[in-house]
Amino acid sequence: MKILVVEDDKATREYVQKGFQETGAIVDTAVDGPDGLFMATTNEYDVIVLDRMLPKMQGLAVLSALRAASIATPVIILSALGHVDERIKGLRSGGDDYLAKPFSFQELQVRAAILAERRKQTANPGTGPATTLSLGDLTMDLIGHKVTRNGSEIKLQPKEFQLLKYLLEHPGQVISRTLLFEQVWDYHFDPKTNVIDVHIAKLRKKLEENDQSQLIHTIRGAGYVLGPA
């Protein structure tokens, strides 16, 4: 995924840039409205993260100029102006999503991924939703709810299946324990619980049966990544 972050606040800009880069994304940055508009109209991006309060040219003016130029790249507006009227104003100006500051990076990352995937499906309507996910000799049949590795079926519990599905949807990306907890268990992360570690250990053991190579790797202090050894 390639992302443009237009944000004048250095701390916020670097925080967002670092977060996306840790997921494997390519990130360009701009510090003011004209610079952001120039980059957005001269490069291809999957998602643009756009601050509203920018020097030289306000974020909504940048957004209006993009839409006037027929640039359809999904835009997530970031703003300290979080009142419902302000959010509506941003969406009516051509924004695809609106996130008020302060914000959770995990939420921003998920919203960006959803917008990028939605754009991909819109650009390729004939492809339809994926019915299988795969990585090397590992295959997940989403219709039959079946997982095989090197032709042998792996019996997974429902939560293990959901966990592996999320990892297969983000191959090569470092996924934090917090994000897994929010996306697979669908509630906020409790730092006191080890439920993620337990499920990862069980899933890893099943995937590595019969001396199969390791696929789930632990990145100390960051999370997990699914990929070849």
DOTOR-712904 format. One line per 3 residues: number of its first residue (from 1); their letters; for each residue x, y, z of N, C-alpha, C, CB. Coordinates in steps of 0.02 Angstrom, whole numbers, plus 50000, padded with zeros to 5 digits. Glycine has a CB too. Layout:
NUM	A	X/Y/Z/X/Y/Z/X/Y/Z/X/Y/Z; ...
END
This chain:
1	MKI	50042/49941/50000/50000/50000/50000/50045/50062/50000/49952/50000/50062; 50026/50111/49959/50064/50174/49956/50019/50230/49982/50088/50189/49883; 50045/50268/50030/50005/50317/50065/50039/50385/50065/49992/50295/50137
4	LVV	49998/50437/50057/50022/50506/50064/49993/50535/50129/50001/50550/50003; 50036/50560/50172/50015/50591/50235/50029/50666/50230/50053/50560/50297; 49976/50706/50232/49983/50779/50228/49967/50807/50297/49936/50810/50173
7	EDD	50018/50826/50334/50009/50846/50404/50065/50893/50423/50009/50784/50451; 50048/50952/50450/50100/51001/50467/50131/50990/50535/50071/51070/50464; 50095/50955/50580/50123/50943/50647/50175/50887/50642/50066/50924/50697
10	KAT	50237/50903/50659/50293/50856/50650/50283/50792/50689/50358/50889/50671; 50262/50797/50752/50254/50738/50794/50200/50691/50766/50237/50758/50866; 50143/50720/50746/50089/50680/50718/50110/50649/50651/50026/50722/50708
13	REY	50142/50689/50610/50164/50665/50544/50211/50606/50551/50197/50721/50504; 50261/50612/50594/50309/50558/50603/50278/50497/50636/50368/50583/50644; 50231/50508/50681/50196/50453/50714/50157/50411/50663/50148/50479/50768
16	VQK	50120/50445/50619/50080/50411/50568/50126/50378/50517/50032/50460/50533; 50178/50414/50496/50225/50386/50447/50258/50323/50473/50279/50438/50429; 50282/50325/50534/50316/50267/50564/50267/50208/50571/50345/50286/50633
19	GFQ	50206/50223/50593/50157/50170/50602/50142/50134/50537/50093/50198/50630; 50131/50170/50483/50116/50139/50419/50177/50102/50391/50092/50191/50368; 50236/50131/50400/50296/50097/50376/50307/50031/50411/50358/50143/50385
22	ETG	50289/50027/50474/50296/49964/50512/50249/49911/50486/50284/49976/50586; 50195/49930/50451/50150/49881/50421/50172/49862/50351/50078/49909/50419; 50227/49891/50327/50252/49875/50261/50231/49923/50207/50231/49807/50242
25	AIV	50196/49977/50225/50172/50025/50176/50228/50072/50155/50114/50066/50204; 50221/50099/50094/50266/50152/50069/50232/50218/50086/50281/50145/49991; 50267/50263/50119/50236/50325/50144/50273/50386/50119/50233/50325/50220
28	DTA	50237/50431/50086/50263/50497/50069/50230/50548/50116/50249/50515/49993; 50264/50603/50129/50235/50653/50173/50240/50723/50142/50271/50652/50241; 50194/50765/50164/50193/50836/50143/50176/50877/50205/50143/50849/50085
31	VDG	50203/50938/50209/50195/50978/50270/50147/51036/50261/50261/51004/50292; 50123/51049/50201/50075/51103/50191/50027/51086/50133/50111/51170/50178; 49976/51127/50124/49925/51114/50074/49951/51111/50003/49873/51165/50078
34	PDG	49987/51161/49979/50012/51160/49909/50057/51100/49895/50049/51224/49894; 50101/51084/49943/50146/51027/49934/50106/50962/49929/50197/51023/49992; 50056/50956/49973/50014/50897/49973/49974/50890/49909/49967/50897/50032
37	LFM	49948/50945/49884/49909/50945/49822/49954/50926/49763/49877/51014/49810; 50014/50953/49762/50060/50936/49708/50076/50862/49707/50125/50977/49714; 50092/50834/49765/50110/50763/49769/50050/50719/49751/50136/50745/49839
40	ATT	49991/50738/49774/49931/50698/49762/49910/50697/49689/49873/50723/49804; 49928/50750/49653/49909/50754/49582/49964/50730/49535/49891/50826/49564; 50023/50716/49561/50077/50694/49518/50098/50621/49533/50138/50740/49526
43	NEY	50073/50592/49587/50090/50523/49605/50027/50482/49616/50135/50521/49667; 50034/50417/49611/49978/50372/49624/49981/50348/49697/49978/50312/49575; 49926/50355/49733/49922/50331/49802/49860/50288/49812/49922/50391/49851
46	DVI	49865/50242/49859/49806/50202/49877/49760/50240/49924/49827/50135/49908; 49790/50279/49969/49753/50319/50018/49791/50382/50033/49740/50278/50083; 49754/50436/50045/49784/50499/50068/49757/50514/50137/49768/50558/50019
49	VLD	49802/50527/50185/49783/50549/50252/49794/50624/50255/49824/50511/50308; 49740/50662/50264/49743/50735/50254/49720/50773/50317/49699/50755/50195; 49764/50813/50343/49747/50857/50399/49704/50915/50373/49811/50884/50436
52	RML	49659/50940/50415/49617/50996/50393/49652/51063/50400/49553/50998/50431; 49686/51073/50457/49716/51138/50472/49788/51139/50447/49713/51153/50548; 49798/51159/50384/49864/51159/50353/49887/51229/50336/49863/51116/50290
55	PKM	49953/51241/50336/49979/51306/50314/49969/51316/50239/50054/51312/50332; 49961/51379/50219/49959/51401/50149/49895/51381/50113/50017/51373/50112; 49867/51323/50128/49807/51300/50095/49772/51249/50139/49823/51270/50024
58	QGL	49711/51263/50160/49675/51220/50206/49661/51151/50176/49610/51253/50228; 49655/51101/50219/49644/51033/50197/49583/51024/50153/49638/50989/50255; 49527/51056/50171/49466/51049/50131/49474/51081/50062/49407/51080/50167
61	AVL	49515/51134/50058/49529/51164/49993/49571/51117/49950/49566/51232/50001; 49618/51083/49981/49658/51032/49946/49612/50977/49920/49712/51002/49993; 49567/50955/49963/49520/50902/49945/49476/50923/49887/49477/50883/50005
64	SAL	49449/50983/49890/49406/51008/49835/49445/51012/49770/49378/51078/49853; 49508/51033/49773/49549/51038/49713/49563/50968/49684/49615/51073/49729; 49573/50919/49728/49585/50851/49705/49524/50824/49668/49602/50806/49764
67	RAA	49465/50834/49698/49405/50808/49667/49389/50846/49601/49345/50814/49716; 49404/50910/49600/49393/50949/49539/49439/50925/49483/49405/51023/49552; 49497/50898/49502/49544/50872/49453/49531/50798/49437/49615/50881/49478
70	SIA	49474/50773/49462/49454/50703/49451/49502/50653/49482/49448/50689/49377; 49535/50673/49536/49577/50627/49575/49531/50592/49625/49637/50664/49611; 49521/50527/49615/49473/50490/49656/49505/50451/49713/49434/50442/49613
73	TPV	49569/50463/49726/49604/50427/49781/49566/50436/49846/49676/50453/49788; 49553/50382/49884/49518/50388/49948/49556/50434/49996/49509/50320/49979; 49519/50476/50030/49549/50525/50076/49519/50516/50146/49538/50597/50052
76	IIL	49564/50507/50195/49543/50507/50265/49563/50574/50294/49577/50448/50305; 49514/50612/50318/49527/50677/50348/49544/50668/50422/49466/50725/50339; 49599/50697/50443/49618/50699/50514/49608/50770/50539/49692/50675/50525
79	SAL	49574/50777/50595/49563/50845/50619/49546/50846/50693/49506/50878/50580; 49568/50901/50725/49548/50913/50795/49476/50937/50798/49595/50964/50828; 49448/50955/50740/49379/50977/50736/49334/50915/50730/49367/51026/50676
82	GHV	49314/50889/50788/49279/50825/50789/49204/50828/50796/49306/50785/50842; 49176/50889/50799/49103/50894/50806/49069/50865/50745/49082/50968/50817; 49009/50839/50755/48974/50806/50700/48965/50852/50640/48906/50781/50724
85	DER	48952/50916/50651/48944/50963/50595/49008/50969/50554/48924/51032/50621; 49065/50967/50589/49130/50972/50554/49143/50908/50514/49187/50985/50604; 49125/50851/50543/49135/50787/50508/49092/50785/50445/49119/50727/50554
88	IKG	49031/50807/50451/48986/50808/50393/49014/50855/50339/48915/50831/50413; 49040/50912/50360/49070/50959/50313/49128/50927/50276/49093/51022/50350; 49169/50891/50312/49226/50858/50280/49205/50805/50231/49271/50828/50332
91	LRS	49155/50765/50248/49131/50713/50204/49097/50741/50143/49083/50666/50241; 49060/50796/50152/49026/50827/50095/49076/50862/50049/48975/50878/50120; 49135/50876/50074/49186/50908/50032/49223/50857/49989/49237/50946/50076
94	GGD	49206/50794/49998/49237/50742/49957/49279/50692/49995/49280/50773/49906; 49280/50698/50062/49317/50650/50103/49282/50583/50105/49326/50677/50173; 49321/50530/50109/49292/50462/50113/49285/50439/50185/49336/50413/50074
97	DYL	49323/50469/50230/49319/50451/50300/49344/50510/50341/49360/50386/50316; 49328/50511/50404/49346/50568/50447/49364/50540/50516/49287/50621/50452; 49423/50558/50540/49446/50534/50605/49468/50594/50646/49504/50483/50597
100	AKP	49437/50600/50705/49452/50658/50748/49514/50645/50790/49392/50673/50793; 49553/50696/50801/49610/50693/50846/49587/50704/50918/49664/50745/50825; 49619/50671/50966/49671/50619/50959/49641/50555/50933/49705/50606/51027
103	FSF	49681/50514/50901/49656/50454/50868/49701/50395/50882/49650/50466/50792; 49675/50335/50871/49713/50274/50877/49743/50257/50810/49668/50215/50903; 49809/50244/50808/49839/50226/50744/49810/50162/50717/49915/50220/50751
106	QEL	49796/50114/50762/49767/50051/50739/49702/50062/50702/49756/50003/50798; 49662/50109/50727/49599/50124/50693/49612/50157/50626/49554/50169/50737; 49659/50203/50624/49677/50235/50561/49702/50184/50511/49731/50289/50572
109	QVR	49743/50138/50532/49771/50088/50487/49716/50043/50458/49823/50046/50523; 49669/50023/50500/49615/49981/50477/49570/50018/50428/49573/49956/50537; 49554/50080/50443/49513/50120/50398/49547/50130/50330/49497/50188/50429
112	AAI	49612/50141/50332/49650/50150/50270/49649/50086/50229/49722/50172/50284; 49659/50029/50262/49660/49965/50227/49592/49950/50195/49678/49908/50275; 49538/49966/50230/49471/49955/50204/49459/49998/50142/49418/49970/50258
115	LAE	49478/50062/50145/49469/50106/50088/49510/50084/50028/49487/50178/50107; 49572/50062/50041/49615/50039/49986/49587/49977/49953/49687/50026/50012; 49561/49931/49993/49532/49870/49966/49468/49884/49928/49519/49819/50022
118	RRK	49428/49930/49955/49366/49949/49921/49380/49980/49853/49324/49998/49964; 49433/50021/49850/49451/50052/49787/49475/50000/49737/49505/50105/49797; 49513/49951/49761/49538/49899/49717/49480/49858/49688/49586/49852/49756
121	QTA	49430/49842/49729/49373/49804/49705/49331/49845/49656/49330/49781/49764; 49326/49910/49668/49289/49953/49622/49323/49958/49555/49281/50023/49652; 49390/49960/49556/49429/49965/49494/49428/49899/49455/49501/49985/49509
124	NPG	49416/49843/49491/49414/49778/49459/49350/49742/49478/49476/49735/49478; 49292/49767/49456/49228/49739/49478/49217/49666/49458/49172/49780/49450; 49251/49643/49406/49240/49575/49384/49274/49523/49428/49264/49567/49314
127	TGP	49320/49545/49471/49358/49498/49511/49316/49469/49568/49420/49530/49538; 49271/49510/49596/49229/49486/49651/49270/49474/49713/49192/49422/49631; 49237/49459/49768/49273/49446/49831/49313/49381/49827/49224/49443/49889
130	ATT	49370/49380/49860/49412/49320/49860/49378/49263/49896/49481/49334/49892; 49384/49203/49869/49356/49144/49902/49410/49101/49933/49315/49102/49852; 49474/49115/49916/49530/49079/49946/49585/49129/49964/49556/49025/49898
133	LSL	49624/49111/50014/49683/49148/50033/49740/49098/50035/49674/49185/50102; 49799/49120/50015/49855/49073/50015/49921/49107/50027/49856/49035/49949; 49968/49069/50051/50037/49091/50060/50081/49029/50053/50048/49127/50130
136	GDL	50119/49026/49999/50160/48967/49987/50117/48904/49981/50212/48959/50043; 50133/48854/50023/50095/48791/50021/50035/48791/50068/50141/48734/50039; 50020/48850/50097/49963/48856/50143/49904/48887/50105/49981/48899/50205
139	TMD	49846/48854/50109/49786/48878/50074/49726/48878/50121/49772/48836/50012; 49687/48932/50119/49626/48937/50158/49567/48944/50111/49630/48997/50208; 49520/48898/50116/49458/48899/50078/49405/48934/50120/49435/48827/50058
142	LIG	49387/48996/50101/49341/49035/50141/49269/49010/50135/49344/49107/50120; 49253/48977/50080/49186/48950/50071/49177/48885/50109/49170/48939/49996; 49225/48840/50100/49221/48775/50134/49247/48777/50205/49259/48724/50095
145	HKV	49274/48834/50226/49301/48841/50294/49353/48787/50307/49244/48838/50347; 49401/48781/50260/49450/48728/50264/49519/48755/50252/49434/48673/50212; 49567/48730/50290/49637/48752/50284/49680/48691/50268/49662/48788/50349
148	TRN	49722/48697/50218/49769/48644/50201/49839/48671/50195/49748/48609/50136; 49888/48628/50210/49957/48646/50199/49992/48588/50165/49993/48665/50265; 50021/48601/50107/50053/48550/50067/50005/48492/50054/50116/48524/50103
151	GSE	49941/48509/50045/49890/48460/50028/49857/48426/50087/49919/48409/49986; 49884/48435/50148/49856/48403/50207/49811/48452/50245/49912/48376/50254; 49751/48429/50264/49705/48473/50299/49727/48486/50371/49635/48443/50297
154	IKL	49718/48548/50392/49734/48568/50461/49669/48586/50496/49785/48628/50462; 49653/48551/50549/49592/48563/50586/49602/48622/50633/49571/48500/50626; 49562/48674/50624/49568/48734/50665/49503/48748/50701/49588/48795/50622
157	QPK	49509/48774/50761/49451/48799/50798/49428/48865/50765/49468/48809/50874; 49364/48884/50775/49339/48946/50743/49383/49007/50754/49270/48960/50768; 49406/49017/50815/49446/49077/50829/49515/49071/50796/49454/49087/50904
160	EFQ	49542/49010/50793/49606/49000/50759/49599/49015/50684/49632/48928/50770; 49542/48994/50656/49528/49007/50585/49525/49083/50572/49462/48974/50564; 49490/49120/50615/49485/49192/50607/49552/49226/50614/49435/49221/50657
163	LLK	49592/49202/50662/49658/49230/50673/49703/49220/50612/49690/49199/50735; 49703/49158/50585/49743/49144/50526/49718/49183/50466/49743/49069/50511; 49653/49189/50460/49624/49227/50404/49649/49300/50405/49547/49226/50408
166	YLL	49650/49331/50464/49673/49400/50468/49746/49405/50449/49661/49428/50539; 49787/49357/50472/49858/49358/50455/49868/49347/50380/49895/49304/50495; 49829/49303/50350/49834/49290/50278/49812/49351/50236/49793/49229/50258
169	EHP	49768/49391/50264/49746/49451/50229/49798/49506/50232/49681/49476/50259; 49848/49498/50276/49901/49548/50284/49970/49515/50284/49890/49589/50349; 49987/49477/50232/50051/49442/50231/50110/49490/50230/50055/49395/50171
172	GQV	50160/49473/50269/50221/49514/50270/50215/49576/50313/50238/49533/50202; 50156/49589/50341/50147/49648/50382/50153/49629/50456/50078/49680/50368; 50185/49672/50495/50190/49661/50567/50124/49682/50598/50250/49700/50598
175	ISR	50089/49635/50627/50023/49647/50657/50031/49647/50733/49971/49595/50634; 50013/49702/50765/50020/49707/50837/49969/49663/50873/50014/49779/50859; 49984/49646/50935/49937/49607/50976/49873/49647/50988/49969/49588/51044
178	TLL	49880/49713/50995/49821/49755/51005/49775/49752/50945/49842/49828/51017; 49803/49756/50885/49762/49755/50824/49729/49687/50816/49805/49771/50763; 49764/49633/50830/49735/49566/50825/49676/49560/50874/49787/49512/50840
181	FEQ	49686/49586/50933/49634/49582/50984/49572/49619/50962/49659/49609/51051; 49581/49678/50934/49524/49719/50913/49490/49690/50851/49547/49790/50898; 49529/49661/50804/49500/49638/50741/49473/49567/50745/49552/49642/50688
184	VWD	49505/49524/50783/49483/49454/50786/49436/49441/50845/49543/49408/50792; 49449/49474/50901/49406/49465/50959/49353/49520/50964/49447/49464/51023; 49362/49574/50927/49312/49627/50920/49298/49663/50986/49249/49598/50893
187	YHF	49348/49670/51028/49341/49714/51086/49410/49739/51106/49306/49677/51144; 49410/49790/51149/49472/49825/51164/49522/49780/51201/49458/49887/51205; 49584/49794/51188/49639/49754/51213/49649/49762/51288/49703/49771/51177
190	DPK	49655/49706/51322/49670/49705/51393/49743/49683/51400/49621/49658/51433; 49788/49728/51419/49859/49710/51422/49875/49654/51471/49899/49771/51439; 49829/49638/51516/49841/49586/51566/49828/49516/51540/49798/49599/51627
193	TNV	49794/49510/51484/49777/49444/51458/49830/49418/51410/49709/49446/51423; 49837/49352/51408/49885/49321/51362/49848/49280/51309/49935/49277/51399; 49785/49297/51297/49744/49258/51250/49775/49256/51180/49674/49285/51247
196	IDV	49804/49312/51158/49835/49313/51092/49893/49265/51088/49858/49385/51074; 49936/49266/51138/49995/49223/51139/49976/49150/51139/50039/49239/51199; 49924/49133/51177/49901/49064/51181/49875/49039/51114/49845/49057/51234
199	HIA	49834/49080/51081/49806/49060/51017/49860/49058/50962/49751/49108/50997; 49906/49105/50964/49961/49105/50915/50003/49041/50924/50005/49168/50923; 50017/49023/50986/50057/48963/51000/50023/48900/50974/50071/48956/51075
202	KLR	49957/48895/50985/49920/48836/50962/49917/48835/50886/49849/48837/50991; 49905/48893/50855/49901/48897/50783/49968/48881/50751/49877/48967/50761; 50021/48908/50780/50088/48895/50753/50105/48820/50757/50141/48936/50793
205	KKL	50086/48788/50812/50100/48717/50820/50064/48676/50766/50078/48693/50890; 50002/48693/50751/49964/48657/50700/49992/48668/50631/49891/48677/50702; 50015/48729/50617/50042/48744/50551/50110/48711/50539/50048/48819/50542
208	EEN	50145/48695/50594/50212/48668/50588/50215/48593/50600/50258/48702/50637; 50156/48560/50602/50155/48487/50610/50191/48453/50552/50083/48461/50616; 50218/48394/50566/50254/48355/50515/50315/48393/50489/50208/48338/50457
211	DQS	50348/48429/50535/50411/48464/50520/50405/48516/50465/50463/48414/50500; 50345/48547/50460/50336/48601/50412/50374/48663/50436/50260/48618/50403; 50394/48705/50389/50432/48766/50407/50388/48816/50443/50462/48798/50343
214	QLI	50419/48859/50480/50383/48910/50519/50354/48964/50474/50430/48942/50571; 50291/48982/50488/50258/49035/50449/50242/49096/50492/50194/49008/50419; 50225/49085/50555/50209/49142/50599/50271/49160/50640/50149/49124/50647
217	HTI	50294/49220/50631/50355/49243/50664/50339/49297/50716/50406/49269/50613; 50370/49293/50773/50361/49343/50825/50413/49399/50817/50367/49311/50896; 50389/49460/50813/50433/49519/50810/50431/49550/50880/50410/49570/50753
220	RGA	50483/49541/50916/50485/49561/50986/50468/49635/50996/50553/49547/51016; 50420/49647/51038/50399/49716/51053/50354/49746/51001/50459/49758/51060; 50338/49710/50946/50297/49738/50893/50235/49696/50878/50339/49746/50831
223	GYV	50243/49629/50875/50185/49588/50859/50206/49526/50820/50133/49628/50820; 50165/49509/50770/50177/49448/50731/50174/49463/50657/50125/49394/50750; 50209/49422/50618/50207/49429/50546/50201/49360/50515/50270/49467/50520
226	LGP	50160/49353/50464/50151/49291/50429/50193/49293/50365/50077/49278/50412; 50238/49246/50358/50281/49244/50299/50326/49184/50301/50322/49308/50295; 50360/49170/50247/50405/49112/50244/50463/49121/50292/50431/49101/50173
229	A	50494/49065/50309/50551/49067/50355/50609/49107/50327/50574/48997/50372
END
